[in-house]
């Protein structure tokens, strides 16, 4: 078996940093998405409360509270779906942008 020439240990490119690349969006984007879901839940609950007060008398508080809870949950779930889609789109855009930078 022929002897292979000894290559210097640092001949290849050294990594800039040892951080593992992540597909997660930034912490700010995640915090904004979380706060949007919380705000939507509060607003949905207030709208459900207003709708329940218009629909029923004050004697039927259980129905008013139930409509308020349903409004809160439905608004927060809707905004959560949109927030997840936005965060995924941001991840794809940053991935495409990094590919364009690497091609240059």
DSSP file (Angstrom, degrees, kcal/mol; ACC not computed):
  #  RESIDUE AA STRUCTURE BP1 BP2  ACC     N-H-->O    O-->H-N    N-H-->O    O-->H-N    TCO  KAPPA ALPHA  PHI   PSI    X-CA   Y-CA   Z-CA
    1    1 A X              0   0    0      0, 0.0     2,-0.1     0, 0.0     3,-0.1   0.000 360.0 360.0 360.0 127.2    0.0    0.0    0.0
    2    2 A X        -     0   0    0      1,-0.1     2,-0.3     0, 0.0     0, 0.0  -0.362 360.0-106.5 -72.2 149.6    1.5    3.3   -1.0
    3    3 A X        -     0   0    0     -2,-0.1     2,-0.3     1,-0.0    -1,-0.1  -0.564  30.3-134.2 -74.9 133.0    2.2    6.0    1.6
    4    4 A X        -     0   0    0     -2,-0.3     2,-0.1     1,-0.1    -1,-0.0  -0.664  27.7-105.5 -84.9 142.5   -0.2    8.9    1.5
    5    5 A X        -     0   0    0     -2,-0.3     2,-0.4     1,-0.1    -1,-0.1  -0.402  36.1-109.4 -68.5 144.2    1.3   12.3    1.7
    6    6 A X        -     0   0    0     -2,-0.1     2,-0.4    -3,-0.0    -1,-0.1  -0.601  33.4-154.9 -75.1 125.9    0.8   14.0    5.0
    7    7 A X        -     0   0    0     -2,-0.4    -3,-0.0     1,-0.1    -1,-0.0  -0.805  25.0-104.1-100.1 142.3   -1.6   17.0    4.7
    8    8 A X    >   -     0   0    0     -2,-0.4     3,-1.2     1,-0.1     4,-0.2  -0.352  27.4-126.0 -62.0 146.7   -1.5   19.9    7.1
    9    9 A X  T 3  S+     0   0    0      1,-0.3     3,-0.4     2,-0.1    -1,-0.1   0.788 105.6  49.2 -67.1 -28.5   -4.3   19.7    9.6
   10   10 A X  T 3  S+     0   0    0      1,-0.2    -1,-0.3     4,-0.0     4,-0.1   0.006  74.2 110.4-103.3  30.3   -5.5   23.2    8.9
   11   11 A X    <   +     0   0    0     -3,-1.2    -1,-0.2     2,-0.1    -2,-0.1   0.851  67.7  67.1 -73.0 -34.0   -5.7   22.9    5.1
   12   12 A X  S    S-     0   0    0     -3,-0.4     2,-0.3    -4,-0.2     0, 0.0  -0.145 102.7 -76.9 -77.8 177.8   -9.5   23.0    5.0
   13   13 A X        -     0   0    0      1,-0.0     2,-0.3     0, 0.0    -1,-0.1  -0.578  43.3-134.4 -77.4 137.6  -11.8   25.9    5.8
   14   14 A X        -     0   0    0     -2,-0.3     2,-0.1    -4,-0.1    -1,-0.0  -0.705  27.4-106.3 -88.7 143.2  -12.2   26.5    9.5
   15   15 A X        -     0   0    0     -2,-0.3     3,-0.1     1,-0.1    -1,-0.1  -0.404  16.4-135.9 -69.1 145.5  -15.8   27.2   10.7
   16   16 A X  S    S-     0   0    0      1,-0.2     2,-0.3    -2,-0.1    -1,-0.1   0.901  85.2  -6.8 -66.2 -41.9  -16.6   30.7   11.6
   17   17 A X        -     0   0    0      2,-0.2    -1,-0.2    -3,-0.0     0, 0.0  -0.952  61.7-124.6-148.2 166.6  -18.4   29.6   14.7
   18   18 A X        +     0   0    0     -2,-0.3     2,-0.2    -3,-0.1    -2,-0.0   0.205  66.7 125.6-100.6  15.5  -19.4   26.4   16.3
   19   19 A X        -     0   0    0      1,-0.1     2,-0.4     3,-0.0    -2,-0.2  -0.528  64.7-120.5 -75.0 140.4  -23.1   27.3   16.6
   20   20 A X        -     0   0    0     -2,-0.2     2,-0.1     1,-0.1    -1,-0.1  -0.679  30.8-114.9 -79.8 127.6  -25.5   24.8   15.0
   21   21 A X        -     0   0    0     -2,-0.4     2,-0.4     2,-0.0    -1,-0.1  -0.397  36.5-159.8 -64.5 139.3  -27.6   26.5   12.3
   22   22 A X        -     0   0    0      2,-0.1    -1,-0.0    -2,-0.1    -3,-0.0  -0.915  26.7-148.9-124.7 147.6  -31.2   26.6   13.2
   23   23 A X        +     0   0    0     -2,-0.4     2,-0.1     2,-0.0    71,-0.1   0.383  64.2 117.8 -91.5   2.4  -34.4   27.0   11.2
   24   24 A X        -     0   0    0      1,-0.1    -2,-0.1    67,-0.0     3,-0.1  -0.419  68.5-117.8 -69.1 143.0  -36.1   28.8   14.1
   25   25 A X        -     0   0    0      1,-0.2    -1,-0.1    -2,-0.1    62,-0.0  -0.247  48.1 -73.3 -69.7 171.3  -37.2   32.3   13.6
   26   26 A X     >  -     0   0    0      1,-0.1     4,-2.1     4,-0.0     5,-0.2  -0.145  39.6-113.4 -64.5 162.3  -35.7   35.0   15.8
   27   27 A X  H  > S+     0   0    0      1,-0.2     4,-2.5     2,-0.2     5,-0.2   0.878 117.6  55.1 -64.7 -37.7  -36.7   35.4   19.4
   28   28 A X  H  > S+     0   0    0      2,-0.2     4,-2.5     1,-0.2    -1,-0.2   0.915 107.4  49.1 -61.7 -43.6  -38.3   38.7   18.6
   29   29 A X  H  > S+     0   0    0      1,-0.2     4,-2.1     2,-0.2    -1,-0.2   0.900 112.8  47.3 -64.2 -40.3  -40.5   37.2   15.9
   30   30 A X  H  X S+     0   0    0     -4,-2.1     4,-2.3     2,-0.2    -1,-0.2   0.888 112.0  50.1 -67.8 -38.3  -41.6   34.4   18.2
   31   31 A X  H  X S+     0   0    0     -4,-2.5     4,-2.4     2,-0.2    -2,-0.2   0.893 111.0  49.1 -67.0 -39.3  -42.3   36.9   21.0
   32   32 A X  H  X S+     0   0    0     -4,-2.5     4,-2.1     2,-0.2    -2,-0.2   0.893 111.2  49.7 -66.1 -39.4  -44.4   39.0   18.7
   33   33 A X  H  X S+     0   0    0     -4,-2.1     4,-1.8     2,-0.2    -2,-0.2   0.915 111.8  48.5 -65.0 -42.1  -46.4   36.0   17.5
   34   34 A X  H  X S+     0   0    0     -4,-2.3     4,-2.1     1,-0.2    -2,-0.2   0.923 112.0  48.2 -64.0 -44.1  -47.0   34.9   21.1
   35   35 A X  H  X S+     0   0    0     -4,-2.4     4,-2.6     1,-0.2    -1,-0.2   0.854 108.3  55.4 -66.9 -32.5  -48.2   38.3   22.1
   36   36 A X  H  X S+     0   0    0     -4,-2.1     4,-2.3     2,-0.2    -1,-0.2   0.891 107.9  49.0 -65.2 -38.0  -50.4   38.5   19.0
   37   37 A X  H  X S+     0   0    0     -4,-1.8     4,-2.1     2,-0.2    -2,-0.2   0.911 112.5  47.8 -66.8 -41.7  -52.1   35.3   20.1
   38   38 A X  H  X S+     0   0    0     -4,-2.1     4,-2.1     2,-0.2    -2,-0.2   0.929 113.0  47.5 -65.0 -45.0  -52.6   36.6   23.6
   39   39 A X  H  X S+     0   0    0     -4,-2.6     4,-2.6     1,-0.2    -2,-0.2   0.895 111.2  51.7 -63.5 -39.8  -54.0   39.9   22.4
   40   40 A X  H  X S+     0   0    0     -4,-2.3     4,-2.8     1,-0.2    -1,-0.2   0.882 107.8  52.5 -64.4 -37.9  -56.4   38.1   20.0
   41   41 A X  H  X S+     0   0    0     -4,-2.1     4,-2.0     2,-0.2    -1,-0.2   0.911 111.0  46.6 -63.9 -41.8  -57.6   35.9   22.8
   42   42 A X  H  X S+     0   0    0     -4,-2.1     4,-2.2     2,-0.2    -2,-0.2   0.934 114.7  46.3 -64.9 -46.0  -58.4   39.0   25.0
   43   43 A X  H  X S+     0   0    0     -4,-2.6     4,-2.3     1,-0.2    -2,-0.2   0.898 112.0  51.0 -65.4 -39.7  -60.1   40.8   22.1
   44   44 A X  H  X S+     0   0    0     -4,-2.8     4,-2.4     1,-0.2    28,-0.3   0.886 110.0  50.5 -63.8 -38.3  -62.1   37.7   21.1
   45   45 A X  H  X S+     0   0    0     -4,-2.0     4,-2.2    26,-0.3    -2,-0.2   0.898 110.5  49.1 -65.6 -40.3  -63.2   37.3   24.7
   46   46 A X  H  X S+     0   0    0     -4,-2.2     4,-2.2     2,-0.2    -2,-0.2   0.885 112.0  48.5 -66.9 -37.7  -64.3   40.9   24.9
   47   47 A X  H  X S+     0   0    0     -4,-2.3     4,-2.5     2,-0.2    -2,-0.2   0.904 111.8  49.5 -68.3 -39.7  -66.3   40.5   21.6
   48   48 A X  H  X S+     0   0    0     -4,-2.4     4,-2.5    20,-0.3    20,-0.3   0.879 110.3  51.7 -64.3 -37.4  -67.9   37.4   22.9
   49   49 A X  H  X S+     0   0    0     -4,-2.2     4,-2.2     2,-0.2    -2,-0.2   0.917 110.8  47.2 -63.9 -44.1  -68.8   39.1   26.1
   50   50 A X  H  X S+     0   0    0     -4,-2.2     4,-1.7     2,-0.2    -2,-0.2   0.905 113.4  48.3 -64.7 -40.8  -70.4   42.0   24.2
   51   51 A X  H  X S+     0   0    0     -4,-2.5     4,-2.0     1,-0.2    -2,-0.2   0.904 111.4  50.4 -65.7 -40.9  -72.3   39.6   22.0
   52   52 A X  H  X S+     0   0    0     -4,-2.5     4,-2.7     1,-0.2    -2,-0.2   0.877 108.7  51.6 -65.5 -37.8  -73.5   37.6   25.0
   53   53 A X  H  < S+     0   0    0     -4,-2.2    -1,-0.2     1,-0.2    -2,-0.2   0.851 111.3  48.0 -67.9 -33.5  -74.7   40.7   26.7
   54   54 A X  H  < S+     0   0    0     -4,-1.7    -2,-0.2    -5,-0.2    -1,-0.2   0.867 116.9  43.0 -70.9 -35.2  -76.7   41.7   23.6
   55   55 A X  H  < S+     0   0    0     -4,-2.0     2,-0.3    -5,-0.1    -2,-0.2   0.901 118.1  31.9 -80.3 -43.0  -78.2   38.3   23.2
   56   56 A X  S  < S-     0   0    0     -4,-2.7    -1,-0.0    -5,-0.1     2,-0.0  -0.765  78.1-110.2-120.6 160.8  -79.1   37.4   26.9
   57   57 A X    >   -     0   0    0     -2,-0.3     3,-1.2     1,-0.1     7,-0.2  -0.244  41.2-100.0 -76.3 172.6  -80.3   39.2   30.0
   58   58 A X  T 3  S+     0   0    0      1,-0.2     3,-0.4     2,-0.1    -1,-0.1   0.644 117.8  71.3 -70.0 -13.2  -78.1   39.5   33.1
   59   59 A X  T 3  S+     0   0    0      1,-0.2     2,-0.7     2,-0.1    -1,-0.2   0.742  91.4  59.2 -74.2 -21.4  -80.0   36.6   34.6
   60   60 A X    <>  +     0   0    0     -3,-1.2     4,-1.3     1,-0.2     3,-0.4  -0.516  61.1 150.5-106.5  63.3  -78.3   34.2   32.2
   61   61 A X  H  >  +     0   0    0     -2,-0.7     4,-2.6    -3,-0.4     5,-0.2   0.793  64.4  65.4 -66.1 -29.1  -74.7   34.8   33.1
   62   62 A X  H  > S+     0   0    0     -3,-0.2     4,-2.3     1,-0.2    -1,-0.2   0.906 102.8  46.6 -62.5 -41.7  -73.6   31.3   32.2
   63   63 A X  H  > S+     0   0    0     -3,-0.4     4,-2.5     2,-0.2    -1,-0.2   0.889 111.3  51.8 -67.6 -38.3  -74.4   31.8   28.6
   64   64 A X  H  X S+     0   0    0     -4,-1.3     4,-2.0     1,-0.2   -12,-0.2   0.926 112.6  45.2 -63.9 -44.0  -72.6   35.1   28.5
   65   65 A X  H  X S+     0   0    0     -4,-2.6     4,-2.3     2,-0.2    -2,-0.2   0.889 112.1  52.4 -67.0 -38.8  -69.5   33.6   30.0
   66   66 A X  H  X S+     0   0    0     -4,-2.3     4,-2.4    -5,-0.2    -2,-0.2   0.920 110.5  46.8 -63.4 -44.2  -69.7   30.6   27.6
   67   67 A X  H  X S+     0   0    0     -4,-2.5     4,-2.4     1,-0.2    -1,-0.2   0.876 111.5  52.9 -66.0 -36.2  -69.9   32.8   24.6
   68   68 A X  H  X S+     0   0    0     -4,-2.0     4,-2.1   -20,-0.3   -20,-0.3   0.910 110.7  46.4 -64.3 -42.5  -67.0   34.9   25.9
   69   69 A X  H  X S+     0   0    0     -4,-2.3     4,-2.5     2,-0.2     5,-0.2   0.909 112.5  49.6 -66.9 -42.3  -64.9   31.8   26.3
   70   70 A X  H  X S+     0   0    0     -4,-2.4     4,-2.6     1,-0.2     5,-0.2   0.907 111.6  49.5 -63.8 -41.2  -65.8   30.4   22.9
   71   71 A X  H  X S+     0   0    0     -4,-2.4     4,-2.1     2,-0.2   -26,-0.3   0.900 111.6  49.1 -63.5 -40.5  -65.0   33.8   21.3
   72   72 A X  H  X S+     0   0    0     -4,-2.1     4,-2.1   -28,-0.3    -2,-0.2   0.925 113.8  44.8 -64.7 -45.3  -61.6   34.0   23.1
   73   73 A X  H  X S+     0   0    0     -4,-2.5     4,-2.4     1,-0.2     5,-0.2   0.920 113.8  48.8 -67.4 -43.5  -60.6   30.5   22.1
   74   74 A X  H  X S+     0   0    0     -4,-2.6     4,-2.0    -5,-0.2    -1,-0.2   0.897 113.1  47.3 -67.0 -38.5  -61.7   30.9   18.4
   75   75 A X  H  X S+     0   0    0     -4,-2.1     4,-2.3    -5,-0.2     5,-0.2   0.916 113.8  47.1 -67.9 -41.6  -59.9   34.2   18.0
   76   76 A X  H  X S+     0   0    0     -4,-2.1     4,-2.0    -5,-0.2    -2,-0.2   0.878 112.1  49.8 -70.3 -35.5  -56.7   32.9   19.6
   77   77 A X  H  X S+     0   0    0     -4,-2.4     4,-2.1     2,-0.2    -1,-0.2   0.910 111.1  50.1 -67.0 -40.8  -56.7   29.7   17.5
   78   78 A X  H  X S+     0   0    0     -4,-2.0     4,-1.9    -5,-0.2    -2,-0.2   0.925 113.5  44.0 -62.8 -44.9  -57.2   31.7   14.3
   79   79 A X  H  X S+     0   0    0     -4,-2.3     4,-2.7     1,-0.2    -1,-0.2   0.851 110.3  56.6 -70.1 -32.7  -54.4   34.1   15.1
   80   80 A X  H  X S+     0   0    0     -4,-2.0     4,-2.3     2,-0.2    -1,-0.2   0.896 106.4  50.1 -64.2 -39.5  -52.2   31.2   16.1
   81   81 A X  H  X S+     0   0    0     -4,-2.1     4,-2.1     2,-0.2    -2,-0.2   0.935 112.9  45.9 -63.1 -46.0  -52.7   29.5   12.8
   82   82 A X  H  X S+     0   0    0     -4,-1.9     4,-2.4     1,-0.2    -2,-0.2   0.898 111.6  52.5 -64.2 -39.9  -51.8   32.8   10.9
   83   83 A X  H  X S+     0   0    0     -4,-2.7     4,-2.6     2,-0.2    -1,-0.2   0.901 108.7  49.6 -64.1 -41.1  -48.8   33.3   13.2
   84   84 A X  H  X S+     0   0    0     -4,-2.3     4,-2.3     2,-0.2    -1,-0.2   0.911 111.3  49.3 -64.3 -41.4  -47.4   29.8   12.5
   85   85 A X  H  X S+     0   0    0     -4,-2.1     4,-2.2     2,-0.2    -2,-0.2   0.900 111.6  49.0 -64.5 -39.7  -47.8   30.3    8.8
   86   86 A X  H  X S+     0   0    0     -4,-2.4     4,-2.4     2,-0.2    -2,-0.2   0.917 111.0  49.4 -65.7 -42.9  -46.0   33.7    9.0
   87   87 A X  H  X S+     0   0    0     -4,-2.6     4,-1.8     1,-0.2    -2,-0.2   0.884 111.6  49.2 -65.0 -37.6  -43.2   32.2   11.0
   88   88 A X  H  X S+     0   0    0     -4,-2.3     4,-2.1     2,-0.2    -1,-0.2   0.903 110.6  50.3 -66.6 -40.3  -42.8   29.4    8.5
   89   89 A X  H  X S+     0   0    0     -4,-2.2     4,-2.6     1,-0.2    -2,-0.2   0.896 108.4  52.9 -64.6 -39.1  -42.8   31.8    5.6
   90   90 A X  H  X S+     0   0    0     -4,-2.4     4,-2.3     1,-0.2    -1,-0.2   0.896 108.2  50.8 -62.0 -39.1  -40.1   33.9    7.3
   91   91 A X  H  X S+     0   0    0     -4,-1.8     4,-1.8     2,-0.2    -2,-0.2   0.899 111.5  47.5 -65.7 -40.2  -38.0   30.8    7.7
   92   92 A X  H  X S+     0   0    0     -4,-2.1     4,-2.6     2,-0.2    -2,-0.2   0.904 111.2  51.0 -67.5 -40.7  -38.3   30.0    4.0
   93   93 A X  H  X S+     0   0    0     -4,-2.6     4,-2.5     1,-0.2    -2,-0.2   0.912 110.8  47.7 -64.4 -41.5  -37.5   33.5    3.0
   94   94 A X  H  X S+     0   0    0     -4,-2.3     4,-2.0     2,-0.2    -1,-0.2   0.866 111.8  51.3 -68.1 -33.5  -34.4   33.6    5.1
   95   95 A X  H  X S+     0   0    0     -4,-1.8     4,-1.7     2,-0.2    -2,-0.2   0.918 111.9  46.0 -67.2 -43.4  -33.4   30.2    3.6
   96   96 A X  H  X S+     0   0    0     -4,-2.6     4,-2.1     1,-0.2    -2,-0.2   0.890 112.2  52.0 -66.0 -39.1  -33.9   31.4    0.1
   97   97 A X  H  X S+     0   0    0     -4,-2.5     4,-1.9     1,-0.2    -1,-0.2   0.888 108.3  50.7 -64.9 -38.2  -32.0   34.6    0.9
   98   98 A X  H  X S+     0   0    0     -4,-2.0     4,-2.0     1,-0.2    -1,-0.2   0.852 108.5  52.4 -69.1 -32.7  -29.0   32.7    2.3
   99   99 A X  H  X S+     0   0    0     -4,-1.7     4,-1.5     2,-0.2    -2,-0.2   0.908 108.9  50.2 -66.3 -41.4  -28.9   30.5   -0.9
  100  100 A X  H  X S+     0   0    0     -4,-2.1     4,-0.9     1,-0.2    -2,-0.2   0.884 110.4  49.7 -64.4 -37.7  -28.8   33.7   -3.0
  101  101 A X  H >< S+     0   0    0     -4,-1.9     3,-0.5     1,-0.2    -1,-0.2   0.898 109.2  51.7 -68.0 -39.5  -26.0   35.1   -1.0
  102  102 A X  H 3< S+     0   0    0     -4,-2.0    -1,-0.2     1,-0.2    -2,-0.2   0.805 104.8  57.4 -67.9 -27.3  -24.0   31.8   -1.3
  103  103 A X  H 3<        0   0    0     -4,-1.5    -1,-0.2     1,-0.2    -2,-0.2   0.757 360.0 360.0 -74.1 -24.0  -24.4   31.8   -5.1
  104  104 A X    <<        0   0    0     -4,-0.9    -1,-0.2    -3,-0.5    -2,-0.2   0.499 360.0 360.0 -72.8 360.0  -22.8   35.2   -5.4
